[in-house]
Amino acid sequence: MHEMAIAEQLLATVLETANANAARKVNAVELEVGEMRLIVPEALDLAFEALSAGTIAEGAELKINEKKVVMHCSHCHARFQAEIGNFICPSCGKAEGRIEEGNEITITAIECDVEEDGE
């Protein structure tokens, strides 16, 4: 279950960012997860929930948005959306592309309650 290792790194980044911004509670974390990462959203959510227990991120909602695979054909230079297991360019029929999108995990937002000055 590689979701546990991803959840560990995700939680560390969220807590570091929250602490740097004087957050007292993390309410939600929004992610873009590339299809190539083969993440099972429920497993990532469960791992994050278990790891965040006892931290300011306990109970935070994970909002996971899947990002499709986008390729660039190095033969004809077409840009196309691919499916896992089928990386053939629809324009020229070659399988000579590189992945431009869909292999990343990006935190797009962290929603927190922040300490106000004087409180």
Backbone atoms as SQL, in Angstrom:
CREATE TABLE atoms (id INTEGER PRIMARY KEY, chain TEXT, resi INTEGER, resn TEXT, atom TEXT, x REAL, y REAL, z REAL);
INSERT INTO atoms VALUES
  (1, 'A', 1, 'MET', 'N', 0.856, -1.184, 0.000),
  (2, 'A', 1, 'MET', 'CA', 0.000, 0.000, 0.000),
  (3, 'A', 1, 'MET', 'C', 0.892, 1.234, 0.000),
  (4, 'A', 2, 'HIS', 'N', 1.205, 1.772, -1.162),
  (5, 'A', 2, 'HIS', 'CA', 2.065, 2.946, -1.256),
  (6, 'A', 2, 'HIS', 'C', 1.345, 4.213, -0.808),
  (7, 'A', 3, 'GLU', 'N', 0.038, 4.133, -0.608),
  (8, 'A', 3, 'GLU', 'CA', -0.713, 5.290, -0.110),
  (9, 'A', 3, 'GLU', 'C', -0.243, 5.714, 1.285),
  (10, 'A', 4, 'MET', 'N', 0.207, 4.779, 2.102),
  (11, 'A', 4, 'MET', 'CA', 0.683, 5.118, 3.452),
  (12, 'A', 4, 'MET', 'C', 1.926, 6.003, 3.365),
  (13, 'A', 5, 'ALA', 'N', 2.866, 5.650, 2.515),
  (14, 'A', 5, 'ALA', 'CA', 4.081, 6.466, 2.358),
  (15, 'A', 5, 'ALA', 'C', 3.737, 7.843, 1.801),
  (16, 'A', 6, 'ILE', 'N', 2.805, 7.900, 0.873),
  (17, 'A', 6, 'ILE', 'CA', 2.381, 9.183, 0.309),
  (18, 'A', 6, 'ILE', 'C', 1.686, 10.012, 1.381),
  (19, 'A', 7, 'ALA', 'N', 0.845, 9.375, 2.185),
  (20, 'A', 7, 'ALA', 'CA', 0.142, 10.081, 3.261),
  (21, 'A', 7, 'ALA', 'C', 1.127, 10.630, 4.289),
  (22, 'A', 8, 'GLU', 'N', 2.197, 9.896, 4.573),
  (23, 'A', 8, 'GLU', 'CA', 3.214, 10.373, 5.522),
  (24, 'A', 8, 'GLU', 'C', 3.859, 11.668, 5.017),
  (25, 'A', 9, 'GLN', 'N', 4.259, 11.672, 3.754),
  (26, 'A', 9, 'GLN', 'CA', 4.885, 12.863, 3.178),
  (27, 'A', 9, 'GLN', 'C', 3.881, 14.009, 3.075),
  (28, 'A', 10, 'LEU', 'N', 2.659, 13.681, 2.692),
  (29, 'A', 10, 'LEU', 'CA', 1.603, 14.684, 2.589),
  (30, 'A', 10, 'LEU', 'C', 1.358, 15.340, 3.937),
  (31, 'A', 11, 'LEU', 'N', 1.222, 14.541, 4.981),
  (32, 'A', 11, 'LEU', 'CA', 0.981, 15.081, 6.316),
  (33, 'A', 11, 'LEU', 'C', 2.152, 15.949, 6.772),
  (34, 'A', 12, 'ALA', 'N', 3.369, 15.508, 6.529),
  (35, 'A', 12, 'ALA', 'CA', 4.544, 16.308, 6.919),
  (36, 'A', 12, 'ALA', 'C', 4.524, 17.662, 6.231),
  (37, 'A', 13, 'THR', 'N', 4.200, 17.693, 4.955),
  (38, 'A', 13, 'THR', 'CA', 4.150, 18.958, 4.210),
  (39, 'A', 13, 'THR', 'C', 3.018, 19.843, 4.706),
  (40, 'A', 14, 'VAL', 'N', 1.858, 19.247, 4.951),
  (41, 'A', 14, 'VAL', 'CA', 0.705, 20.008, 5.449),
  (42, 'A', 14, 'VAL', 'C', 1.009, 20.610, 6.812),
  (43, 'A', 15, 'LEU', 'N', 1.579, 19.821, 7.717),
  (44, 'A', 15, 'LEU', 'CA', 1.888, 20.324, 9.060),
  (45, 'A', 15, 'LEU', 'C', 2.962, 21.407, 9.023),
  (46, 'A', 16, 'GLU', 'N', 3.962, 21.224, 8.188),
  (47, 'A', 16, 'GLU', 'CA', 5.020, 22.232, 8.041),
  (48, 'A', 16, 'GLU', 'C', 4.429, 23.549, 7.539),
  (49, 'A', 17, 'THR', 'N', 3.588, 23.474, 6.542),
  (50, 'A', 17, 'THR', 'CA', 2.956, 24.669, 5.973),
  (51, 'A', 17, 'THR', 'C', 2.015, 25.315, 6.988),
  (52, 'A', 18, 'ALA', 'N', 1.229, 24.502, 7.667),
  (53, 'A', 18, 'ALA', 'CA', 0.295, 25.024, 8.668),
  (54, 'A', 18, 'ALA', 'C', 1.046, 25.717, 9.800),
  (55, 'A', 19, 'ASN', 'N', 2.099, 25.100, 10.289),
  (56, 'A', 19, 'ASN', 'CA', 2.887, 25.703, 11.370),
  (57, 'A', 19, 'ASN', 'C', 3.565, 26.993, 10.930),
  (58, 'A', 20, 'ALA', 'N', 4.050, 27.040, 9.714),
  (59, 'A', 20, 'ALA', 'CA', 4.699, 28.245, 9.189),
  (60, 'A', 20, 'ALA', 'C', 3.716, 29.403, 9.049),
  (61, 'A', 21, 'ASN', 'N', 2.428, 29.079, 8.998),
  (62, 'A', 21, 'ASN', 'CA', 1.398, 30.105, 8.843),
  (63, 'A', 21, 'ASN', 'C', 0.549, 30.278, 10.099),
  (64, 'A', 22, 'ALA', 'N', 1.067, 29.821, 11.231),
  (65, 'A', 22, 'ALA', 'CA', 0.424, 29.956, 12.540),
  (66, 'A', 22, 'ALA', 'C', -0.996, 29.386, 12.558),
  (67, 'A', 23, 'ALA', 'N', -1.192, 28.283, 11.869),
  (68, 'A', 23, 'ALA', 'CA', -2.509, 27.640, 11.864),
  (69, 'A', 23, 'ALA', 'C', -2.710, 26.881, 13.167),
  (70, 'A', 24, 'ARG', 'N', -3.938, 26.923, 13.642),
  (71, 'A', 24, 'ARG', 'CA', -4.240, 26.144, 14.838),
  (72, 'A', 24, 'ARG', 'C', -5.019, 24.889, 14.513),
  (73, 'A', 25, 'LYS', 'N', -5.593, 24.844, 13.281),
  (74, 'A', 25, 'LYS', 'CA', -6.370, 23.680, 12.848),
  (75, 'A', 25, 'LYS', 'C', -6.362, 23.612, 11.328),
  (76, 'A', 26, 'VAL', 'N', -6.130, 22.410, 10.800),
  (77, 'A', 26, 'VAL', 'CA', -6.245, 22.164, 9.357),
  (78, 'A', 26, 'VAL', 'C', -7.617, 21.548, 9.130),
  (79, 'A', 27, 'ASN', 'N', -8.411, 22.185, 8.270),
  (80, 'A', 27, 'ASN', 'CA', -9.772, 21.712, 8.013),
  (81, 'A', 27, 'ASN', 'C', -9.882, 20.858, 6.748),
  (82, 'A', 28, 'ALA', 'N', -9.097, 21.204, 5.739),
  (83, 'A', 28, 'ALA', 'CA', -9.186, 20.476, 4.477),
  (84, 'A', 28, 'ALA', 'C', -7.871, 20.596, 3.710),
  (85, 'A', 29, 'VAL', 'N', -7.585, 19.584, 2.921),
  (86, 'A', 29, 'VAL', 'CA', -6.413, 19.570, 2.041),
  (87, 'A', 29, 'VAL', 'C', -6.906, 19.143, 0.668),
  (88, 'A', 30, 'GLU', 'N', -6.611, 19.967, -0.339),
  (89, 'A', 30, 'GLU', 'CA', -7.013, 19.639, -1.702),
  (90, 'A', 30, 'GLU', 'C', -5.789, 19.211, -2.497),
  (91, 'A', 31, 'LEU', 'N', -5.933, 18.101, -3.219),
  (92, 'A', 31, 'LEU', 'CA', -4.830, 17.525, -3.993),
  (93, 'A', 31, 'LEU', 'C', -5.229, 17.309, -5.441),
  (94, 'A', 32, 'GLU', 'N', -4.249, 17.419, -6.311),
  (95, 'A', 32, 'GLU', 'CA', -4.371, 16.934, -7.680),
  (96, 'A', 32, 'GLU', 'C', -3.463, 15.721, -7.756),
  (97, 'A', 33, 'VAL', 'N', -4.028, 14.590, -8.119),
  (98, 'A', 33, 'VAL', 'CA', -3.272, 13.345, -8.181),
  (99, 'A', 33, 'VAL', 'C', -3.323, 12.818, -9.606),
  (100, 'A', 34, 'GLY', 'N', -2.158, 12.677, -10.196),
  (101, 'A', 34, 'GLY', 'CA', -2.072, 12.158, -11.553),
  (102, 'A', 34, 'GLY', 'C', -2.485, 10.701, -11.624),
  (103, 'A', 35, 'GLU', 'N', -3.191, 10.389, -12.682),
  (104, 'A', 35, 'GLU', 'CA', -3.694, 9.038, -12.917),
  (105, 'A', 35, 'GLU', 'C', -2.569, 7.991, -12.917),
  (106, 'A', 36, 'MET', 'N', -1.383, 8.382, -13.371),
  (107, 'A', 36, 'MET', 'CA', -0.246, 7.452, -13.429),
  (108, 'A', 36, 'MET', 'C', 0.235, 7.023, -12.044),
  (109, 'A', 37, 'ARG', 'N', -0.108, 7.760, -11.009),
  (110, 'A', 37, 'ARG', 'CA', 0.318, 7.420, -9.646),
  (111, 'A', 37, 'ARG', 'C', -0.423, 6.204, -9.101),
  (112, 'A', 38, 'LEU', 'N', -1.530, 5.828, -9.755),
  (113, 'A', 38, 'LEU', 'CA', -2.319, 4.654, -9.372),
  (114, 'A', 38, 'LEU', 'C', -2.721, 4.686, -7.893),
  (115, 'A', 39, 'ILE', 'N', -3.153, 5.847, -7.451),
  (116, 'A', 39, 'ILE', 'CA', -3.590, 6.034, -6.068),
  (117, 'A', 39, 'ILE', 'C', -5.031, 5.547, -5.924),
  (118, 'A', 40, 'VAL', 'N', -5.303, 4.829, -4.856),
  (119, 'A', 40, 'VAL', 'CA', -6.672, 4.474, -4.492),
  (120, 'A', 40, 'VAL', 'C', -7.108, 5.547, -3.498),
  (121, 'A', 41, 'PRO', 'N', -8.002, 6.461, -3.916),
  (122, 'A', 41, 'PRO', 'CA', -8.378, 7.583, -3.052),
  (123, 'A', 41, 'PRO', 'C', -8.825, 7.177, -1.647),
  (124, 'A', 42, 'GLU', 'N', -9.593, 6.111, -1.541),
  (125, 'A', 42, 'GLU', 'CA', -10.074, 5.662, -0.233),
  (126, 'A', 42, 'GLU', 'C', -8.918, 5.228, 0.659),
  (127, 'A', 43, 'ALA', 'N', -7.918, 4.579, 0.071),
  (128, 'A', 43, 'ALA', 'CA', -6.755, 4.127, 0.837),
  (129, 'A', 43, 'ALA', 'C', -5.915, 5.311, 1.298),
  (130, 'A', 44, 'LEU', 'N', -5.754, 6.314, 0.434),
  (131, 'A', 44, 'LEU', 'CA', -5.007, 7.514, 0.816),
  (132, 'A', 44, 'LEU', 'C', -5.741, 8.257, 1.923),
  (133, 'A', 45, 'ASP', 'N', -7.049, 8.358, 1.799),
  (134, 'A', 45, 'ASP', 'CA', -7.857, 9.029, 2.815),
  (135, 'A', 45, 'ASP', 'C', -7.740, 8.319, 4.158),
  (136, 'A', 46, 'LEU', 'N', -7.827, 7.007, 4.140),
  (137, 'A', 46, 'LEU', 'CA', -7.721, 6.212, 5.369),
  (138, 'A', 46, 'LEU', 'C', -6.331, 6.359, 6.002),
  (139, 'A', 47, 'ALA', 'N', -5.293, 6.309, 5.183),
  (140, 'A', 47, 'ALA', 'CA', -3.921, 6.454, 5.699),
  (141, 'A', 47, 'ALA', 'C', -3.716, 7.845, 6.295),
  (142, 'A', 48, 'PHE', 'N', -4.212, 8.881, 5.613),
  (143, 'A', 48, 'PHE', 'CA', -4.075, 10.251, 6.119),
  (144, 'A', 48, 'PHE', 'C', -4.834, 10.407, 7.433),
  (145, 'A', 49, 'GLU', 'N', -6.011, 9.832, 7.496),
  (146, 'A', 49, 'GLU', 'CA', -6.818, 9.901, 8.721),
  (147, 'A', 49, 'GLU', 'C', -6.079, 9.255, 9.895),
  (148, 'A', 50, 'ALA', 'N', -5.495, 8.091, 9.668),
  (149, 'A', 50, 'ALA', 'CA', -4.778, 7.380, 10.736),
  (150, 'A', 50, 'ALA', 'C', -3.537, 8.145, 11.185),
  (151, 'A', 51, 'LEU', 'N', -2.779, 8.661, 10.224),
  (152, 'A', 51, 'LEU', 'CA', -1.530, 9.358, 10.550),
  (153, 'A', 51, 'LEU', 'C', -1.752, 10.727, 11.184),
  (154, 'A', 52, 'SER', 'N', -2.852, 11.380, 10.839),
  (155, 'A', 52, 'SER', 'CA', -3.081, 12.734, 11.335),
  (156, 'A', 52, 'SER', 'C', -3.703, 12.763, 12.725),
  (157, 'A', 53, 'ALA', 'N', -4.102, 11.610, 13.255),
  (158, 'A', 53, 'ALA', 'CA', -4.691, 11.546, 14.592),
  (159, 'A', 53, 'ALA', 'C', -3.734, 12.162, 15.609),
  (160, 'A', 54, 'GLY', 'N', -4.272, 13.063, 16.416),
  (161, 'A', 54, 'GLY', 'CA', -3.467, 13.710, 17.446),
  (162, 'A', 54, 'GLY', 'C', -2.690, 14.927, 16.962),
  (163, 'A', 55, 'THR', 'N', -2.871, 15.307, 15.708),
  (164, 'A', 55, 'THR', 'CA', -2.210, 16.499, 15.167),
  (165, 'A', 55, 'THR', 'C', -3.270, 17.558, 14.858),
  (166, 'A', 56, 'ILE', 'N', -2.819, 18.742, 14.454),
  (167, 'A', 56, 'ILE', 'CA', -3.781, 19.798, 14.094),
  (168, 'A', 56, 'ILE', 'C', -4.510, 19.477, 12.789),
  (169, 'A', 57, 'ALA', 'N', -4.089, 18.421, 12.101),
  (170, 'A', 57, 'ALA', 'CA', -4.751, 18.006, 10.873),
  (171, 'A', 57, 'ALA', 'C', -5.767, 16.884, 11.110),
  (172, 'A', 58, 'GLU', 'N', -5.948, 16.485, 12.370),
  (173, 'A', 58, 'GLU', 'CA', -6.912, 15.432, 12.662),
  (174, 'A', 58, 'GLU', 'C', -8.302, 15.867, 12.214),
  (175, 'A', 59, 'GLY', 'N', -8.968, 14.995, 11.479),
  (176, 'A', 59, 'GLY', 'CA', -10.318, 15.295, 11.004),
  (177, 'A', 59, 'GLY', 'C', -10.368, 16.113, 9.722),
  (178, 'A', 60, 'ALA', 'N', -9.217, 16.511, 9.191),
  (179, 'A', 60, 'ALA', 'CA', -9.196, 17.296, 7.951),
  (180, 'A', 60, 'ALA', 'C', -9.730, 16.460, 6.793),
  (181, 'A', 61, 'GLU', 'N', -10.489, 17.105, 5.933),
  (182, 'A', 61, 'GLU', 'CA', -11.036, 16.431, 4.757),
  (183, 'A', 61, 'GLU', 'C', -10.007, 16.454, 3.633),
  (184, 'A', 62, 'LEU', 'N', -9.785, 15.304, 3.022),
  (185, 'A', 62, 'LEU', 'CA', -8.934, 15.228, 1.834),
  (186, 'A', 62, 'LEU', 'C', -9.836, 15.339, 0.612),
  (187, 'A', 63, 'LYS', 'N', -9.551, 16.307, -0.241),
  (188, 'A', 63, 'LYS', 'CA', -10.295, 16.476, -1.487),
  (189, 'A', 63, 'LYS', 'C', -9.328, 16.099, -2.608),
  (190, 'A', 64, 'ILE', 'N', -9.576, 14.959, -3.218),
  (191, 'A', 64, 'ILE', 'CA', -8.660, 14.417, -4.222),
  (192, 'A', 64, 'ILE', 'C', -9.268, 14.572, -5.611),
  (193, 'A', 65, 'ASN', 'N', -8.570, 15.330, -6.446),
  (194, 'A', 65, 'ASN', 'CA', -8.988, 15.523, -7.839),
  (195, 'A', 65, 'ASN', 'C', -8.018, 14.770, -8.732),
  (196, 'A', 66, 'GLU', 'N', -8.549, 13.844, -9.521),
  (197, 'A', 66, 'GLU', 'CA', -7.692, 13.064, -10.408),
  (198, 'A', 66, 'GLU', 'C', -7.344, 13.865, -11.658),
  (199, 'A', 67, 'LYS', 'N', -6.074, 13.803, -12.036),
  (200, 'A', 67, 'LYS', 'CA', -5.598, 14.491, -13.233),
  (201, 'A', 67, 'LYS', 'C', -5.271, 13.446, -14.289),
  (202, 'A', 68, 'LYS', 'N', -5.846, 13.613, -15.463),
  (203, 'A', 68, 'LYS', 'CA', -5.659, 12.674, -16.564),
  (204, 'A', 68, 'LYS', 'C', -4.228, 12.744, -17.116),
  (205, 'A', 69, 'VAL', 'N', -3.837, 11.695, -17.808),
  (206, 'A', 69, 'VAL', 'CA', -2.511, 11.623, -18.422),
  (207, 'A', 69, 'VAL', 'C', -2.530, 12.402, -19.735),
  (208, 'A', 70, 'VAL', 'N', -1.602, 13.354, -19.859),
  (209, 'A', 70, 'VAL', 'CA', -1.441, 14.114, -21.093),
  (210, 'A', 70, 'VAL', 'C', -0.025, 13.861, -21.592),
  (211, 'A', 71, 'MET', 'N', 0.066, 13.503, -22.870),
  (212, 'A', 71, 'MET', 'CA', 1.357, 13.162, -23.465),
  (213, 'A', 71, 'MET', 'C', 1.701, 14.123, -24.596),
  (214, 'A', 72, 'HIS', 'N', 2.997, 14.181, -24.881),
  (215, 'A', 72, 'HIS', 'CA', 3.509, 14.946, -26.024),
  (216, 'A', 72, 'HIS', 'C', 4.252, 13.956, -26.901),
  (217, 'A', 73, 'CYS', 'N', 3.810, 13.837, -28.144),
  (218, 'A', 73, 'CYS', 'CA', 4.434, 12.904, -29.079),
  (219, 'A', 73, 'CYS', 'C', 5.746, 13.494, -29.583),
  (220, 'A', 74, 'SER', 'N', 6.829, 12.772, -29.391),
  (221, 'A', 74, 'SER', 'CA', 8.126, 13.282, -29.850),
  (222, 'A', 74, 'SER', 'C', 8.315, 13.055, -31.356),
  (223, 'A', 75, 'HIS', 'N', 7.419, 12.316, -31.969),
  (224, 'A', 75, 'HIS', 'CA', 7.504, 12.099, -33.418),
  (225, 'A', 75, 'HIS', 'C', 6.782, 13.214, -34.189),
  (226, 'A', 76, 'CYS', 'N', 5.504, 13.447, -33.891),
  (227, 'A', 76, 'CYS', 'CA', 4.730, 14.443, -34.644),
  (228, 'A', 76, 'CYS', 'C', 4.406, 15.689, -33.822),
  (229, 'A', 77, 'HIS', 'N', 4.802, 15.696, -32.550),
  (230, 'A', 77, 'HIS', 'CA', 4.627, 16.824, -31.628),
  (231, 'A', 77, 'HIS', 'C', 3.179, 17.106, -31.240),
  (232, 'A', 78, 'ALA', 'N', 2.303, 16.144, -31.455),
  (233, 'A', 78, 'ALA', 'CA', 0.913, 16.293, -31.012),
  (234, 'A', 78, 'ALA', 'C', 0.859, 16.178, -29.496),
  (235, 'A', 79, 'ARG', 'N', -0.085, 16.844, -28.904),
  (236, 'A', 79, 'ARG', 'CA', -0.350, 16.755, -27.466),
  (237, 'A', 79, 'ARG', 'C', -1.695, 16.043, -27.345),
  (238, 'A', 80, 'PHE', 'N', -1.748, 14.969, -26.549),
  (239, 'A', 80, 'PHE', 'CA', -2.976, 14.185, -26.480),
  (240, 'A', 80, 'PHE', 'C', -3.186, 13.588, -25.097),
  (241, 'A', 81, 'GLN', 'N', -4.450, 13.305, -24.789),
  (242, 'A', 81, 'GLN', 'CA', -4.795, 12.645, -23.543),
  (243, 'A', 81, 'GLN', 'C', -4.669, 11.141, -23.767),
  (244, 'A', 82, 'ALA', 'N', -3.929, 10.496, -22.899),
  (245, 'A', 82, 'ALA', 'CA', -3.684, 9.057, -23.032),
  (246, 'A', 82, 'ALA', 'C', -4.396, 8.299, -21.916),
  (247, 'A', 83, 'GLU', 'N', -4.496, 7.020, -22.107),
  (248, 'A', 83, 'GLU', 'CA', -5.022, 6.135, -21.084),
  (249, 'A', 83, 'GLU', 'C', -3.886, 5.235, -20.623),
  (250, 'A', 84, 'ILE', 'N', -3.910, 4.874, -19.350),
  (251, 'A', 84, 'ILE', 'CA', -2.876, 3.981, -18.834),
  (252, 'A', 84, 'ILE', 'C', -2.887, 2.695, -19.651),
  (253, 'A', 85, 'GLY', 'N', -1.726, 2.320, -20.152),
  (254, 'A', 85, 'GLY', 'CA', -1.592, 1.133, -20.976),
  (255, 'A', 85, 'GLY', 'C', -1.721, 1.405, -22.467),
  (256, 'A', 86, 'ASN', 'N', -2.132, 2.612, -22.838),
  (257, 'A', 86, 'ASN', 'CA', -2.251, 2.961, -24.255),
  (258, 'A', 86, 'ASN', 'C', -1.655, 4.347, -24.473),
  (259, 'A', 87, 'PHE', 'N', -0.383, 4.380, -24.835),
  (260, 'A', 87, 'PHE', 'CA', 0.326, 5.642, -25.025),
  (261, 'A', 87, 'PHE', 'C', 0.613, 5.908, -26.502),
  (262, 'A', 88, 'ILE', 'N', -0.219, 5.361, -27.359),
  (263, 'A', 88, 'ILE', 'CA', -0.046, 5.540, -28.804),
  (264, 'A', 88, 'ILE', 'C', -0.670, 6.864, -29.225),
  (265, 'A', 89, 'CYS', 'N', 0.083, 7.650, -29.959),
  (266, 'A', 89, 'CYS', 'CA', -0.382, 8.946, -30.441),
  (267, 'A', 89, 'CYS', 'C', -1.527, 8.742, -31.439),
  (268, 'A', 90, 'PRO', 'N', -2.653, 9.392, -31.212),
  (269, 'A', 90, 'PRO', 'CA', -3.767, 9.243, -32.146),
  (270, 'A', 90, 'PRO', 'C', -3.518, 9.942, -33.485),
  (271, 'A', 91, 'SER', 'N', -2.555, 10.845, -33.537),
  (272, 'A', 91, 'SER', 'CA', -2.267, 11.570, -34.774),
  (273, 'A', 91, 'SER', 'C', -1.371, 10.782, -35.730),
  (274, 'A', 92, 'CYS', 'N', -0.330, 10.132, -35.182),
  (275, 'A', 92, 'CYS', 'CA', 0.628, 9.452, -36.068),
  (276, 'A', 92, 'CYS', 'C', 0.756, 7.955, -35.811),
  (277, 'A', 93, 'GLY', 'N', 0.158, 7.464, -34.717),
  (278, 'A', 93, 'GLY', 'CA', 0.201, 6.036, -34.437),
  (279, 'A', 93, 'GLY', 'C', 1.480, 5.550, -33.779),
  (280, 'A', 94, 'LYS', 'N', 2.376, 6.468, -33.417),
  (281, 'A', 94, 'LYS', 'CA', 3.641, 6.086, -32.774),
  (282, 'A', 94, 'LYS', 'C', 3.480, 6.109, -31.253),
  (283, 'A', 95, 'ALA', 'N', 4.287, 5.318, -30.597),
  (284, 'A', 95, 'ALA', 'CA', 4.328, 5.311, -29.137),
  (285, 'A', 95, 'ALA', 'C', 5.662, 5.907, -28.718),
  (286, 'A', 96, 'GLU', 'N', 5.877, 7.155, -29.096),
  (287, 'A', 96, 'GLU', 'CA', 7.151, 7.831, -28.835),
  (288, 'A', 96, 'GLU', 'C', 6.919, 9.135, -28.078),
  (289, 'A', 97, 'GLY', 'N', 6.127, 9.057, -27.038),
  (290, 'A', 97, 'GLY', 'CA', 5.792, 10.284, -26.320),
  (291, 'A', 97, 'GLY', 'C', 6.399, 10.360, -24.949),
  (292, 'A', 98, 'ARG', 'N', 6.232, 11.526, -24.357),
  (293, 'A', 98, 'ARG', 'CA', 6.631, 11.713, -22.958),
  (294, 'A', 98, 'ARG', 'C', 5.430, 12.257, -22.193),
  (295, 'A', 99, 'ILE', 'N', 5.334, 11.878, -20.964),
  (296, 'A', 99, 'ILE', 'CA', 4.226, 12.304, -20.120),
  (297, 'A', 99, 'ILE', 'C', 4.467, 13.749, -19.694),
  (298, 'A', 100, 'GLU', 'N', 3.506, 14.615, -19.948),
  (299, 'A', 100, 'GLU', 'CA', 3.584, 16.009, -19.517),
  (300, 'A', 100, 'GLU', 'C', 2.756, 16.256, -18.255),
  (301, 'A', 101, 'GLU', 'N', 1.655, 15.557, -18.131),
  (302, 'A', 101, 'GLU', 'CA', 0.768, 15.688, -16.974),
  (303, 'A', 101, 'GLU', 'C', 0.230, 14.313, -16.616),
  (304, 'A', 102, 'GLY', 'N', -0.124, 14.168, -15.346),
  (305, 'A', 102, 'GLY', 'CA', -0.749, 12.924, -14.922),
  (306, 'A', 102, 'GLY', 'C', 0.141, 12.004, -14.122),
  (307, 'A', 103, 'ASN', 'N', 1.346, 12.473, -13.768),
  (308, 'A', 103, 'ASN', 'CA', 2.250, 11.661, -12.957),
  (309, 'A', 103, 'ASN', 'C', 2.645, 12.388, -11.676),
  (310, 'A', 104, 'GLU', 'N', 1.871, 13.410, -11.318),
  (311, 'A', 104, 'GLU', 'CA', 2.238, 14.233, -10.180),
  (312, 'A', 104, 'GLU', 'C', 1.237, 14.111, -9.036),
  (313, 'A', 105, 'ILE', 'N', 1.688, 14.541, -7.883),
  (314, 'A', 105, 'ILE', 'CA', 0.818, 14.742, -6.734),
  (315, 'A', 105, 'ILE', 'C', 1.103, 16.163, -6.273),
  (316, 'A', 106, 'THR', 'N', 0.075, 17.005, -6.329),
  (317, 'A', 106, 'THR', 'CA', 0.254, 18.416, -6.006),
  (318, 'A', 106, 'THR', 'C', -0.776, 18.846, -4.970),
  (319, 'A', 107, 'ILE', 'N', -0.310, 19.476, -3.911),
  (320, 'A', 107, 'ILE', 'CA', -1.230, 20.088, -2.955),
  (321, 'A', 107, 'ILE', 'C', -1.659, 21.413, -3.570),
  (322, 'A', 108, 'THR', 'N', -2.955, 21.564, -3.828),
  (323, 'A', 108, 'THR', 'CA', -3.438, 22.794, -4.449),
  (324, 'A', 108, 'THR', 'C', -4.017, 23.773, -3.435),
  (325, 'A', 109, 'ALA', 'N', -4.414, 23.270, -2.269),
  (326, 'A', 109, 'ALA', 'CA', -4.947, 24.173, -1.233),
  (327, 'A', 109, 'ALA', 'C', -4.903, 23.477, 0.127),
  (328, 'A', 110, 'ILE', 'N', -4.668, 24.282, 1.143),
  (329, 'A', 110, 'ILE', 'CA', -4.762, 23.823, 2.531),
  (330, 'A', 110, 'ILE', 'C', -5.650, 24.836, 3.242),
  (331, 'A', 111, 'GLU', 'N', -6.783, 24.379, 3.737),
  (332, 'A', 111, 'GLU', 'CA', -7.729, 25.249, 4.431),
  (333, 'A', 111, 'GLU', 'C', -7.503, 25.111, 5.934),
  (334, 'A', 112, 'CYS', 'N', -7.203, 26.250, 6.588),
  (335, 'A', 112, 'CYS', 'CA', -6.852, 26.233, 8.003),
  (336, 'A', 112, 'CYS', 'C', -7.584, 27.325, 8.785),
  (337, 'A', 113, 'ASP', 'N', -7.663, 27.113, 10.095),
  (338, 'A', 113, 'ASP', 'CA', -8.026, 28.164, 11.029),
  (339, 'A', 113, 'ASP', 'C', -6.701, 28.742, 11.495),
  (340, 'A', 114, 'VAL', 'N', -6.551, 30.071, 11.409),
  (341, 'A', 114, 'VAL', 'CA', -5.280, 30.713, 11.715),
  (342, 'A', 114, 'VAL', 'C', -5.442, 31.619, 12.926),
  (343, 'A', 115, 'GLU', 'N', -4.387, 31.667, 13.745),
  (344, 'A', 115, 'GLU', 'CA', -4.361, 32.566, 14.906),
  (345, 'A', 115, 'GLU', 'C', -4.453, 33.998, 14.428),
  (346, 'A', 116, 'GLU', 'N', -5.319, 34.771, 15.040),
  (347, 'A', 116, 'GLU', 'CA', -5.406, 36.201, 14.745),
  (348, 'A', 116, 'GLU', 'C', -4.449, 36.934, 15.691),
  (349, 'A', 117, 'ASP', 'N', -3.925, 38.099, 15.273),
  (350, 'A', 117, 'ASP', 'CA', -3.042, 38.888, 16.123),
  (351, 'A', 117, 'ASP', 'C', -3.749, 39.235, 17.435),
  (352, 'A', 118, 'GLY', 'N', -3.062, 39.008, 18.523),
  (353, 'A', 118, 'GLY', 'CA', -3.596, 39.355, 19.838),
  (354, 'A', 118, 'GLY', 'C', -4.502, 38.299, 20.428),
  (355, 'A', 119, 'GLU', 'N', -4.705, 37.189, 19.759),
  (356, 'A', 119, 'GLU', 'CA', -5.572, 36.134, 20.300),
  (357, 'A', 119, 'GLU', 'C', -4.760, 34.911, 20.655);
